[in-house]
Amino acid sequence: MRKNELVYYYALDRKWMSTDQANSLLRRAEEEGLLKLENGFYSVLFDPATVTIPIGFRPSSAIFERNDPAQELIGRIAHKRGVPETEIVAEMNKLIKEQFDGNLLPPAALVILAKKYGAPFEDQLDSLRQSVRKGR
């Protein structure tokens, strides 16, 4: 479908969101590798048959929230240790500064801390890698 057709469908036909939100949603879908824009047409980059949409589906405002994998990992480590998230951030910064002379990226430090404290992190690795690539 063309971009303007999708924006029209989301914003005007279904009345799910504003046109600005629809445009933002399409940009995010591209960034996350769900859609590809080629020659003015969007195509899906996943198998639509693997997705089940319930009858009466209406997206919530949560679709506009970005999932920050680093923040998710900070929360997991804090929960595992039973300490505030600020303590994990402080420990991450200390690890980067004192053990790696500032030559370690925060996502890598968080993986080290997650391993150290037995917090699950494997499901966040791809997202962490992508966030590092986008930051370059």
C-alpha positions in Angstrom: 0.0 0.0 0.0 1.0 3.6 -0.5 1.9 5.7 2.6 -1.0 8.1 2.1 -3.4 5.1 1.9 -2.2 3.7 5.2 -2.3 7.1 6.9 -5.9 7.6 5.6 -6.9 4.1 6.8 -5.4 4.5 10.3 -6.4 8.2 10.9 -9.5 8.9 8.9 -11.2 5.6 8.0 -10.7 3.7 11.3 -10.2 6.9 13.5 -7.6 5.1 15.5 -5.1 8.0 15.6 -4.2 11.4 14.1 -2.5 11.7 10.8 0.8 12.8 12.6 0.6 9.7 14.8 -0.1 7.5 11.7 3.0 8.9 10.0 5.0 8.4 13.2 3.8 4.8 13.4 4.9 4.1 9.9 8.4 5.6 10.5 8.7 3.4 13.6 7.6 0.3 11.7 10.3 1.0 9.2 12.9 1.6 11.9 12.0 -1.7 13.6 12.2 -3.7 10.4 8.4 -4.4 10.2 7.8 -2.5 7.0 9.8 -1.5 3.9 9.2 1.5 1.7 10.1 0.9 -1.8 9.1 2.9 -4.9 6.4 4.6 -2.8 4.8 1.4 -1.6 5.0 -0.3 1.8 5.5 -4.0 2.1 5.6 -6.1 5.2 8.9 -7.8 6.2 7.3 -10.5 8.3 4.8 -13.3 7.6 1.4 -11.8 8.2 0.0 -15.4 8.6 1.8 -15.6 12.0 -0.3 -12.7 13.4 -3.8 -13.1 14.8 -5.8 -9.9 15.1 -8.8 -10.2 17.4 -12.3 -9.1 16.3 -12.9 -5.5 17.3 -9.2 -4.8 17.6 -8.3 -1.2 18.4 -4.7 -0.2 19.1 -3.9 1.5 22.4 -1.7 4.5 23.0 1.0 2.0 24.0 2.0 1.5 20.4 3.6 5.0 20.5 5.8 4.1 23.5 9.3 3.1 22.7 10.7 0.1 24.4 14.1 1.0 25.8 16.0 -2.3 26.2 18.6 -0.8 28.5 15.9 0.6 30.8 14.2 -2.8 30.7 17.5 -4.5 31.7 18.1 -2.0 34.5 14.7 -2.8 35.9 15.3 -6.6 35.7 18.6 -6.3 37.5 17.2 -4.0 40.2 14.3 -6.4 40.7 16.6 -9.4 41.0 18.8 -7.6 43.5 15.9 -5.9 45.3 17.5 -2.4 45.0 16.4 0.8 43.3 17.2 1.3 39.7 19.4 4.3 40.5 21.7 1.9 42.3 22.1 -0.2 39.2 22.8 2.8 37.1 25.5 3.9 39.6 27.0 0.4 39.5 26.9 0.4 35.7 28.7 3.8 35.6 31.3 2.6 38.1 32.0 -0.5 36.1 32.4 1.5 32.9 34.7 4.0 34.5 36.8 1.9 36.9 37.1 -1.4 35.1 37.1 -0.3 31.4 38.5 3.2 31.6 35.3 4.6 30.0 35.7 2.3 27.0 32.6 0.2 27.4 29.1 1.1 26.2 26.3 1.1 28.8 24.4 -1.8 27.1 27.5 -4.0 27.4 27.9 -3.0 31.0 24.3 -3.9 31.7 24.8 -7.3 30.2 27.8 -7.9 32.4 25.7 -6.9 35.5 22.8 -9.0 34.4 25.1 -12.0 34.1 26.7 -11.2 37.5 23.3 -11.1 39.3 21.5 -13.8 37.3 19.0 -11.5 35.7 17.6 -12.6 32.4 18.9 -10.6 29.4 19.1 -12.9 26.4 15.8 -11.8 25.0 17.0 -8.2 25.0 20.3 -8.8 23.2 19.0 -8.0 19.7 17.3 -4.8 20.9 20.5 -3.8 22.7 22.6 -4.3 19.6 20.2 -2.3 17.5 20.2 0.6 20.0 24.0 0.6 19.9 24.0 0.7 16.1 21.4 3.5 16.0 23.6 5.5 18.4 26.6 5.5 16.1 
